[in-house]
Every structure is written in structure tokens, then in C-alpha cells.
Amino acid sequence: MSFRFFITLIPLLLCINCISQQKNIPHQSTQDSLQKKNKIEKVEVTEQTRGTNRKMTFTPGSKIVSINGNVSNSIVSDEDWASIIHQTDLIDLDKIASLKAPSEGRFTDRALSSVVSITVNGKVYQSSTFDSGIPPKELENLYQLLVKETNIK
């Protein structure tokens, strides 16, 4: 009797072990959805006033800078893109449009009017306007990093 009991018990234990291991391993589709959830496709800074238009566009592997129609392309290293992603992850994108600018020089052309746009999974999150060089404190680190990458002062 005990021999039959052990022979029946072994497959049952193996089956229970397999089921518990499957529950601990995330499914591939779950991992893919987590990666796609926060996929930042593009980060852009647009600055303009009468007579001056600047646009800095960062995507994985490339940087496009346009100043009054003069366009230059260059490569963004993986390390630099990772820094941009890190700074972007620190921003609450749902609140980016309501961030308060610390100054108002753009209303009288004392400063370029600037906007930061972040594209995540095809959706564009755009900041409120702010004076060039003086972003809301929540955007300051990202803005300074982007401007530093383009060597625009």
C-alpha cells in the first residue's frame, strides 16, 4: 500500500512544484507591456520669440537642432539618452502642462518663450510656456541637460 501511495504522490508533488514556479515567473507579455508602458520616444525643447526660432529634438540615437531654419544632426550616445530618460522619469507627465513658470519675460519679448514636449507611447505631454533659461523647478534638471547637450546658451 505505501509503495502505491508514493508512486501517486511523486507526480502530484512535481505538478504542484511546476505550477508554483510558473506563478513566480512573469509572463513575457507582462514584461513587454511594462517596457512599453514608459517608452519615451522623443524629448523636444522649442524656444521662440520675434525673429528667433530654436528647436532641439532628442530621440534614441539622434539629436536634431534647428536654429532659424539651419538644421544640424548629430548622434546621442546611449549614456546621454539614459540621462535624458532618467531626468524625464522624475517628472509627473500628467501635471507638466500646469507647471508654473517662475518669470514672465516672454510676454514682453525679453526672453524666448520655451516649451518642453515629451512623447511617450505616441502621446505628447507638453509643458506650460516658460522663459528660456528659467524653467519651472520640476523641469529644471531636464531642461539644463538638454540645453547642455546642444551647446546653446
C-alpha positions as CSV (number, residue, x, y, z in Angstrom):
1,M,0.0,0.0,0.0
2,S,2.7,2.5,0.9
3,F,4.5,1.8,-2.5
4,R,1.4,2.8,-4.4
5,F,0.9,5.8,-2.2
6,F,4.5,7.1,-3.0
7,I,4.1,6.5,-6.7
8,T,0.9,8.5,-6.7
9,L,2.4,11.2,-4.5
10,I,5.5,11.9,-6.7
11,P,3.7,13.1,-9.8
12,L,1.4,15.2,-7.7
13,L,4.3,16.9,-6.0
14,L,6.0,17.5,-9.3
15,C,2.8,19.0,-10.7
16,I,2.4,21.4,-7.7
17,N,6.1,22.4,-8.0
18,C,5.7,23.3,-11.7
19,I,2.5,25.3,-11.0
20,S,4.2,27.3,-8.2
21,Q,7.2,28.1,-10.4
22,Q,5.0,29.4,-13.2
23,K,3.3,31.8,-10.9
24,N,6.7,33.3,-9.8
25,I,7.8,33.9,-13.4
26,P,6.3,37.0,-15.1
27,H,4.8,36.2,-18.4
28,Q,6.6,37.6,-21.4
29,S,3.6,39.7,-22.4
30,T,3.6,41.3,-18.9
31,Q,7.3,42.2,-19.2
32,D,6.7,43.6,-22.7
33,S,3.8,45.8,-21.5
34,L,5.9,47.2,-18.6
35,Q,8.7,48.1,-21.0
36,K,6.2,49.7,-23.5
37,K,4.4,51.5,-20.7
38,N,7.1,54.0,-20.2
39,K,8.7,54.1,-23.6
40,I,10.0,57.6,-24.2
41,E,10.2,58.2,-27.9
42,K,11.2,61.8,-28.1
43,V,12.0,64.8,-25.9
44,E,11.9,68.3,-27.5
45,V,12.5,71.9,-26.5
46,T,11.0,74.6,-28.6
47,E,12.0,78.3,-28.0
48,Q,10.8,81.3,-29.9
49,T,10.3,85.0,-30.0
50,R,10.1,87.5,-32.8
51,G,13.0,86.7,-35.2
52,T,14.3,83.6,-33.3
53,N,13.1,80.1,-33.5
54,R,15.0,77.2,-31.9
55,K,14.0,73.6,-31.8
56,M,16.1,70.8,-30.1
57,T,14.8,67.3,-30.7
58,F,16.2,64.2,-28.9
59,T,15.4,60.7,-29.8
60,P,17.2,57.4,-29.1
61,G,20.5,57.8,-31.0
62,S,19.9,61.2,-32.6
63,K,19.8,64.9,-31.8
64,I,18.4,67.5,-34.3
65,V,18.9,71.2,-33.6
66,S,17.2,73.8,-35.7
67,I,18.1,77.5,-35.3
68,N,16.1,79.8,-37.5
69,G,15.9,77.1,-40.1
70,N,19.5,76.0,-40.0
71,V,19.4,72.3,-39.1
72,S,22.2,70.2,-37.7
73,N,22.1,66.5,-36.9
74,S,24.3,64.6,-34.5
75,I,24.4,61.4,-32.5
76,V,23.2,61.0,-29.0
77,S,25.2,58.4,-27.1
78,D,23.4,55.6,-25.2
79,E,24.7,57.2,-22.0
80,D,23.4,60.6,-22.8
81,W,20.0,59.2,-23.8
82,A,19.9,57.3,-20.5
83,S,20.5,60.5,-18.6
84,I,17.6,62.2,-20.5
85,I,15.3,59.2,-19.8
86,H,16.3,59.4,-16.1
87,Q,15.5,63.1,-15.8
88,T,12.2,62.6,-17.7
89,D,11.2,59.8,-15.4
90,L,11.4,62.2,-12.5
91,I,8.7,64.4,-14.0
92,D,4.9,63.8,-13.4
93,L,3.9,64.0,-17.1
94,D,0.2,64.3,-16.2
95,K,0.9,67.6,-14.4
96,I,3.6,69.0,-16.8
97,A,1.1,71.3,-18.6
98,S,0.1,73.0,-15.3
99,L,3.6,73.8,-14.0
100,K,4.0,77.4,-13.1
101,A,6.8,79.4,-14.8
102,P,8.9,81.4,-12.3
103,S,9.2,84.5,-14.6
104,E,7.3,86.3,-17.3
105,G,9.8,87.9,-19.6
106,R,8.4,86.0,-22.6
107,F,5.3,88.1,-22.5
108,T,7.3,91.3,-23.5
109,D,9.9,89.6,-25.7
110,R,12.6,90.0,-23.0
111,A,13.0,86.2,-23.2
112,L,12.3,83.4,-25.7
113,S,9.1,81.5,-24.9
114,S,10.1,77.9,-24.3
115,V,8.1,74.6,-24.2
116,V,9.3,71.1,-23.3
117,S,7.5,68.3,-25.1
118,I,7.9,64.6,-24.2
119,T,6.4,61.9,-26.4
120,V,5.6,58.6,-24.6
121,N,4.0,55.8,-26.5
122,G,2.7,58.2,-29.1
123,K,1.2,60.6,-26.6
124,V,2.7,64.1,-26.4
125,Y,3.0,65.7,-23.0
126,Q,3.7,69.5,-23.4
127,S,4.7,71.8,-20.6
128,S,3.3,75.2,-20.0
129,T,5.4,78.0,-21.5
130,F,8.3,79.5,-19.6
131,D,11.2,81.9,-20.2
132,S,14.2,80.4,-21.9
133,G,16.8,79.5,-19.3
134,I,14.3,79.8,-16.4
135,P,12.1,76.7,-16.5
136,P,9.7,75.6,-13.7
137,K,11.7,73.9,-10.9
138,E,10.3,70.5,-11.9
139,L,11.7,70.8,-15.4
140,E,15.0,72.5,-14.5
141,N,17.3,69.4,-14.5
142,L,15.9,68.1,-17.7
143,Y,16.0,71.5,-19.4
144,Q,19.6,72.2,-18.3
145,L,20.7,68.7,-19.6
146,L,19.1,69.2,-23.0
147,V,20.5,72.7,-23.4
148,K,23.9,71.5,-22.4
149,E,23.7,68.7,-25.0
150,T,23.1,71.2,-27.7
151,N,25.6,73.9,-26.6
152,I,23.0,76.6,-27.0
153,K,23.2,79.4,-24.5
